[in-house]
């Protein structure tokens, strides 16, 4: 990196011209002295951003790929701990603080309205798999979780874990990231960390095992990396990860007996991995531990026979082949969920003694993207995804008969909670854009649905709202499913209204149609809420996913633009009234669209966003999804869409960038550099806010002591002309 000399930041103040006047006109001191006092004490707060600017300088630097030099004058901002970068962040956060004062009233109204909506005692319900109807739920308090449990028979409620007290004495950025209850409900184990441990080593973690009845801490382990499983009442399996440089890491899986020294733990798996995520799960039968390595396009699993302490490979990884194994009580085979020769997935069986033998098809591929949920002796449960509807299907193993639980809303989500294999009873959670969570028991034999529990909200009449599904043609004829939410009493077609949407378009992920109070508040304020299934989504390795990945990446943004043009053409909205956010990898999709068609947007929010093809997407996991810069054809394609490298001399809409300073997955310099470059190139003066949470990471950018700008409040403020 070239040496940087001199200050990179220069300051311009309203006092500059005044001080010159003062020194050449000493006889006028008394007349101008009140002005002097005003400039010193009041001008900075009154004039705000316009007269408190830091002008960023540029430092010559270039990256070289395939003999081509790529200038990057803001490369110096990648040194996040340098004094110049820290001064820049501090100044930008001051601007955010100033902007928050302007929107204080609208923010308070929004937050007050949100609080008034909740009338159930536990809005974040997580009712578990227990056949004895013990269930667990949690409530968040100031960013930290309290976990409760409750027995429905006598309606008794007891706090079993309070991380506010359990993590007391540690730094404020420690948070609970995983917890699990042991099979007999006697103990809870949890893991806490103080950084983005998904993307770093595990030396900042705390793992504790606590008795539920006595609240006594029984055990504590060091260097546990995210996932762990209860093998039985006395034994857990956990993993450790050590980074080796680049994307390579050493993974170890240990078996630990409660109360024994960690030094006596049994090592059951050790392997160096490269660019892969790791899965650790126990079979439903509790007889086998599965250890898998995977990315979006491939996977490889070992199984550990707990009774015989035997580790064996199931099948080596193959390009574009993902599989997921499980074992059920009394079965002599593994059941494997696989996309081998089946893009929408199927289920096969294979011998436990010889898992390399031929796989036998049990459930064939369907027209919907399918996920394997659970199995009893007679039935297999599947999740089927069709556009904005996520259904549960039950297949009779012996007859092949297939029944899908259908509900009468156009978009909804049916989530599996647990299966009682004795009674053939399925606990499920139903939700939709307009229906808060409802828990049901479905009795397979009787084909009957029994109500269990629902979340309720105040001042909410479902009949005031409507959901519409559109199918919009993209630039190349591809059909894009679009769901539109609106308050029938507030908006009217033909009178353009503001639109709020969030885009992603990567990794096969698709947003689930769940109920949201935040969305409800926006609908009541006259916004349409739009959800779009872009290419790049739709299930891993599905046609929709692959149509927006790799050398097809730009299709995700083109789909997005096509939908916005449709909404304008149909007079739902107008140019300049569309507010969009692009979280994480969604920043690529949104960044492409903003560079191509900035006039469409009233405001844009980049939340922990990837924005630089060369710097944010620089390992094999990302190359499959976005293109490999070390292959010339893919490099040229990526540089043609990379948001950072395609900032133009044009007008840009109001922008909000939010990021965590400690983000190790998408470093926050992604936002810093994008802000700097847009400020250099833009031809207008719309507001640009850069909100950096100095305590936050990728998953916790919104958590901490410092107040962050709520993305919806930003949209409301810009729409009302406050920013």
N, C-alpha and C positions, 0 to 999 in steps of 0.2 A: 504494500500500500504506500503511495507517495507520502512524503512527509508533509505535515500541515503546519504552516507558519503563520503567526499573526492571529488576530481574532477572527473567528468565523461569523460573528454576529455584530451588527452595528445598530445603534439606538438612535431614533429620531424623535424629538420632543418638541412641543409647541414653544418651549423656552429658547430654542436655538436662535431664531430670528430676533426674539425679544432681547436677549442678552447683548447682541451686537448693537441694537438701538440704545441700550442702557449705557454702554461704555462710550459711545460717540456723542451722547447727549446728556452729560452729567447735570446740566442746569435744569433738566426736566425730571429729576429724581422724584420730587414730591408728587408730581402729577401722575407718574406711572407706578408709584410704589404700591397702590392697591391692586393694580393689575399683576404686579410681581407676586404678591401674596396669593392671589387667586390661582395663578399658574402653578405655584409650588404645592399648595394645599388642596386645591379642589379640581384643577383641570384633569388630572389623570382619571379620577372617578367619573367625572362628567363626560369627558370625551371618549372614554372607554377604548375599544379596540382600535378605532381609526387613528388615534394619535399615540398609541403605545405599541408601535409595531417593531418587531425585530426583522430585519431584512437578512435573509439567508444568503450567504455567499456560496460559491461553488468551488470545488477542488477538482482539478483534472484527474480523471481515472477512467480506465477502460477495462472491460472483460473481453476476452478473445475466445471465439468459438468458430471452428472451421475456417480459420484465416480471416475472420471478420471481427473488427473491433466494435464493441458496443459501449459507447460513452455512458458513464454513470457519475455525473458530478456530485451526486448526493450519497455516494458510497461511504463517505466519512460518517454518516449517521448510523451505520451498522455497528459502530463502537458505542454501545448504549451507555457504558459507564464513563464516557469521556465528559469532562466539564461542559463542553459546548453543547453536547446533546442533552445533558441534564438541564442546562439553562433553557434550551429550547422547549423541552417538555414542561418545565415549570411555568414558562410564559404562556404556553398554549393552555395549560390547565387553569391559569388565572383567567384567560378569556372565557373558558367554560364556566367558571365561577361567576363571572360577570353576566354571562348569558342566562345562567340559572336564576339570577335575581330578576331578570326581565320576565321570566315565565313562572315566577313564584306562585302567583294566584292560580293560573291554569293548572300547574302541577299539584297544588294543594286540593283543588276541586277534584282532579282526577283520582288522587290517592284516597280522599275522603269517600268519593263515590264507590271506589273499589272495596274499601273496608265495610261499607254498609251492605254490600251484597252477600257477605258470608253469614250464614246462620247455623251451619253445622259446626260441631266442635272440632272436627278433624277433616278439613278440606282435602288433604293429601292422603287419601285412603290407600292402603296397600294390604288388602285382605288376603291372607296367605293360604297355603295348601292344606292346613290341618283338618283332617276328617272330624276331629272332636269339636270343631267350630271355635277353637281359640283363634283369634285373629289379631293382627298387628296393624297399627297405623302410626303416622308421625305428623308432627306439626313443626314448621320452621319458625325459629325465633331469632331474628337479627342475623340471619345467615348461617346459624348453627342448628343442627337437628335435635329434636327431642323425640325419642322413640317410645311409644306406649304399647301396652298390650291390654287386651280386654277379653273377658269370657262372656259370651253372649247369654249363657244360661241364667246367670244371676246378675248380669249387667254390671259387673265389677270392672273398674278401670284402675290400672296401676302403671306408674312410670317405671320402666325397666332400664332406661338409659337416658341420661341427660348429659350431653356432651358439653354444655356450658360449665358444669361443675367438674366433669370428668377430665376435661382438657384445661382446667384452670391452672394458671401458672406458666402455660406455654405461650408462645407468640400468637398474636391475634389471627394470623393467617393459617393456623392449623384448623383443619376441618375434617369431619368424618366423611370418608369416601366409600366405605363398604361395611356392611354388617350382615351377620347371619345368625339365626337361632339354631341351636343344636336340635337333633331329632326329637328329644323328649321334652323340649321347652324348658330345660333347667338352666341353660347357660346361653349367653349371647357373646359373640366375638365380633370385634370391630377393628377397623383400620383407619387411622388418621394420618394426614400428611400436611406439609406446609408448602408444597409447590405442585407443579403439574407432573405428578409422578408417572403418568402414562407415557411421558416423553423424556424421562430422565432416570437416573439411578434411584435405588430404593433406600438410600441412607438417611432420608429425612422422614421416616415413617414411624408410627407408634402402633403396635398391635397388642390388644389386650383381650383377655377372656374374663368375663364377669359372671358371677352367679346371679340369677334373676331374683331369687327370694331374699338372699342376704345382702345383695348389692356388693358383695366382696369381690375384689379383683384377685383372681386365682392365678393368673399367669400373664406374662408379658414377653413378647419376642421382639427381636431387632431385625431390621433389614428385610421386612416382608414386602413383596411387591404386589400390590393391588388385590389379586384374587387369592382366595383360599376356600377350602371345602371342609365340612364336617364329615369325617369317615364314620365315626360312631360317637358315643357319649364322651369318650376319653381321648379321641384321636382326631387331629386335623391334618390336612395336607396344605402346604403353602409353597409359594414360589419366590425365588430371589432372582434379580437381574442385575448384571454388571455390564456397563457399556464398554466396548473395546475400541471405539473409534469409528467415525462414520455412522453407518446404520447397523453395524455388527454388535452383537451382545451375547454374553454367556448366560444361559438360563439354567437354573437348578430348581428341582422340586424336592421338597423334604416332607417326611412324615414325622409328626411331633405328638408325643404323649403328654397330656396336661399334667403339670407338676414336675416333670423331668427337666433337667438342664438342657438348654438348646444345643449345647455341644454334643449331646447324645442322639440328636435327631438323625433319622435314617435318610440318606440320599437315595432317591429312587429314579431320578432322571437328571441328565446333564448333557447339554448340547449347545454348540455355538450356532446362533441364528443370524440371518441377514435379511433385513427389510420385511420382517413378518410379525404379525400380531400373534399373541399366545392365548390359547383357551385351556382352562383347567376346569373340568366338571366331573361330578360323580354320576354313575349310572343310576337310573330309577330303582334298580334292584339293590343298590348300595354294595354291589359285589366288585365293581370295576371302577377304576379311576382313569379318565381319558385325558391325555395331554396332547394338544394340537397346536400346530403352527400354520398360519394362513395369511393370505391377503385377499383382496376382492376377487381374485381370479384363480386361486389354487389353495389347497390345504393338504396337510399330512398329519395323521394321528397315530399315537401309540396308546396301548391300553396296559394298565397295571392291575394284575390279578391280586387283590388285596389278601385273600386267604393264603395264596401260595407265594406271595412276594415275587411275582414274575412280570417282567416288562417285555412287550412285544409290539412290533410295528404292524399296523393294519394294512396300509397301502402307501407306497411312496407318492410324493406329490407329482402331478402331471400338469402341464400347461392347460389353463382354462377348465380344470376339474376341481370342484369344491365338494367336500362331503363332510357329514357330521354323524358320528356313531352314538348309539345308545344301547342299553341292555335292560330288559324288563324281567320281573320276577318269574321264575320257572321256565324262561326261554332257554333254548340250547343254541341260539344264534344271536348275533348282533343285528340290530335293525339300523340301517344306514340311510340317511337322507342325502341324496346326491343329484348333481346336475349332469352326470355322465350321459351324453346323447339325449339329454332332456333339459332344454333351457329353462323350462318352468318347474323342473325338479320332479323327482320320483322317489319311491322308497324301495330298498332292496334288503335282502337278508344274506348273511354270510356266516360260515362256520366259525365258532370261537376258536376251535383247535387249529384251524387253517384259514385265517382271514384273507390269505392271498388267493384262495380258490375262487371259482366263478361266483359272481354275485347273482342272486335269484331275485327277479322283480316281484314285489308284493303289491305295491300300489303304483299304477302307471301314471304318466304325466297327464295333466289336465290342461284346459285352455287358459286357466288362471295361474298366476304366479303363486306357488304353493310352498308352505313351510310346515314341517313336521312338528306337532305339538306334544302328543302323548299317546300311550297305547295301554290297553287292558288286554285280557285274554281274548275278548271277542271283538274289540273295536280299536280303530286308529283315529285320532283326532288331527285335523289339518287346519291350517289357516290359509284362506284363499283371498287373493287381492285382485280386485277388478276396479280400475280407475280409483274412485274415492270411496269404495266400499270394501271393507275388510270383514269377511265372513268366516264362520267356523263350520267345517264339514266333518261329519262322522261317517266312517266307512266300516261296514261289517266285514271282517276279515274273511269269514267262511263263504259268504254269499256275494261279496263285492258290492252290495247295495250301498249307495252313497246318499246321505241326507245333509242338506245345507240349511243352517238356521238363518232364516231371512227375516229382516225387520222392514218396517214400512217407510223409512226415511231414505232420501236419495244418496246420502253419504253418511257412513257410520263406521265404527270400529268395534269389533267383538274380540276381547282379549281373554285368553285362557289364564285361569288362576291355579286350579288344581283339578285332578281327577281322582275320585274315590273309586278304586278299581273293584271294591266289593259290591257297592250299591250301584255301580255304573252311573254315578252322579258327577256332573261337571260343574264346578264353580266357574262362572265367567263374569266379566265386567263389560257392560255395554255403555258406549258413549258416542256422541255425535257433535257436530258443530252447534246444535241447538238443544241437546239433551245432556245434562250433567251425569256423572257416573252413576250407573245403576248396577248393583250386583244381583245376579240370579243364580239359582241352581237349576241345571237342566238334567232331567231324568231320561236317560237314553231309551230304556225299555218302554216307558210310558209316553215318550215324546211330549213331555210336559215341562213347562217353565215355571219356577217358583221364585217369587220375589224375596230378596234377602235384605237389602239395604240400599239407600240412595243418598247422594249428596243434594242438598237443597240450597237455593240462593234466594235472597230477598229481592223484591221489586223486579221480578222477572216473569214476564208472560210470554211463553214460547210462541203464542199465536201472533205476536207483533213482528215476528221475524220470518224470513224466507230464505231458502237455499235453492239456487238454480244451477244446473249443470249445462255447460256449453261444450261443444266440440269444435275447436277452431283450427282451420288449415294453416300450416306453417308455410314458409317460403318455398319449400320443395314438395308440398302436398301432404306431408306427415300430419296426422290428426293429433291435436293437443287437447287433452281433457282439462277443463277449467271449472272450478266451483266458485260461485259468487254468493256472498252473504250480505243481507241488507235488512234494515228496519223499514217495514212497509209504511210506517207512519211518518217517516222522516225524508226518505228519498223518493224520487219519481223519475222513471225513464224519460229521456228527452230533455231533462234539466241536468246538465253535467255536474256530478258530485265528485269530491275527492275519493281517491282509491288508496288503500293500504295493502301492501303485499310483501311477501318474503320469498326469495328465490334461493335455490341451491344448485340442482342440476349436476350431481356428482355421486360416485360410489354406489349407484343403484338405490340410494336412500330415497324414501318417499315420506312426506309428512303425513301423520295419521290424523284423521278427522275427529279431534277431541274438542270438548267444551272449554272455553276460555273466557274468564271474566274480563280480561284486558280487551279481547276482541269485542265483547259485548259493549264495553264503554265506548269504543270507537264507532260501532254501529249506531249507538244512541246519539252520537255527535255528528251524524250525517255522512259517515264514510261507508263506502263499499269495502268489504274484505274479500280479497281474491286469493285463491290458492291454485297453483298451476302445476301439473305434472309434466315437467320438462324432460327432454331427452337428457340422458345422464342419470335418471332416476328409474323407478319402476321395478326394482328387484335386481339383485346382483346377477350380471351376465344375461339379463333379459334383453330382448331386442331394443326396448326403450333405453336401457342403460348403455349398451354398446353403441347405440346411435348418437350418443352425446359424449363419448369417451375417446381418448387418444386423438387420432387424426379427424375425428368428428366433433371435437370439443366445442367448436363455434356454434353447432346446432342448438345447444342449450340456450345461448344468448339470442339466436335468431328466433327460436320458439317464443321466448319471452317478449321480444319486440313484436312479433306477429300478434300475440294476445293483446298487448297494449294498443296496437293499431285497431284491432277488432273492437275493443271497448270504446275507443274514441269514435270509430265509424258508427257504432250502434248508439252513440250519444249517452252512454252511461257516465262518461267522464270526458275530459278534454286535456290537451297538452298542457303541461305545467301543473296538473292536479294529481299526479301519480306519485305516491310516496313508497319507496321500496327499501328493503334491507337485504343484505347479502352476508349471512354469517359464515365464517370460516371459508371453506372451499367455494361457498356461494358468492364470495367476493370476486372470483374470476368471472362467473356468469354476469353478475351485476356490473362489474367494471367494464366488460366488453360492451354491454348495452349502453352504459352512460357515455363512453367515448364515441360510440356510433351515433346515438340519438339523444343528446343531452336535453333537447327541448321538450321531451316527453315528461320530464320529471319535475315535480314541485319540491322534492327533497329526497336525498339519498343517504342511507345509513350503512356504513361499512363496519361490521361488528367482528372483531378478531379475524379480519379478512385476509385471505391470500390474494396478492395483487401483482406479484412478480414471478413470471414464468421461470426465470433463471435462478432466483434466490429462495423462493418459498416452496418450490416443487422440485427439489434437488436430490431425490433418492428414488430407488426402484419402485416403491409403493406408489409414489405419485406419478412416475413416468408412465405407468400403464394407463392411468386415468387422464393425464394431461399432455403426454408426449415426452420423449426423451431428448433433451437438448444436445446430447452427445451423438445423436444420429442426425445428419445434416437435414434430411427432408423433414423430420419432426421438429428440429430446431427452427427451421424457416417457418413452419406452420405455427409453432408456439409464439415466435416473435411477432407474427402477424396479428395475434389476438391479445398478447400480454398487456393487461391494463396499464401497468406502470410505463411500459415502453411505447404505448400508443396514446399518451396524453397529447392533446392537440391545442393549437391556438384557436380557441373558441370559447363561447360562454358555457359556464358550468352551473348547475343548480345548487341550492344550499346543500352543504355536505356535513355529515357528522361521522367522525371516525372514533371508534371506541376500541381500546385494546388493553391487555394486561402487560405490564412492564416485564413480568417474570415468565411470560409465555415462551416456552421452549419448542413448541410445535410450529406456530407461525410467529416468529419474532416480531416484536412491536415496531421494529424499524420498517416493516412493510407499510405501516400507516404513516410513519414519519416521512419517509421518502415520497410517498404518494402525495401527501399534503404539500410538501415542498415543491414538487414538480407542477402540481396543478396551480399553485400560487404563481409560479413562474410563467405558465403558459396561458392561463385564463384571460379573457378579454372583458370580464365584468367584475363586480365586487360583491357578489353574494356571499353570505356568511359561510365560513369553513371552521368547524369546531373539531379540535383534536383532544379527546378525553382519554388520558392514560391513567389507569389504576396502578399505582406504584406497588401495591401489594398483590395484585391479581395475576393469574396465569391464563391459560387458554380456556379452561373450563370454569374459571372463577374470576373473570374479568369484571364482573358486576358486583363482586363480594368484597367487603372491606369497610374501613372507617370512612374513607373519602366518599362524598356523594357523587354519584354518576348520573349522567343525563339519561332519562328514560327514553328509549327510541320513539315510543308513541307520543310522548309529550313533545318531543322535537317536531314530529309531524303536525301536531295540533298547533304548536306555536308558530311554525312557518306558515301554515294554512291561514292562521288568524292575523298574519302580518306582524307578529311580535319579534321575529328574528329576521 
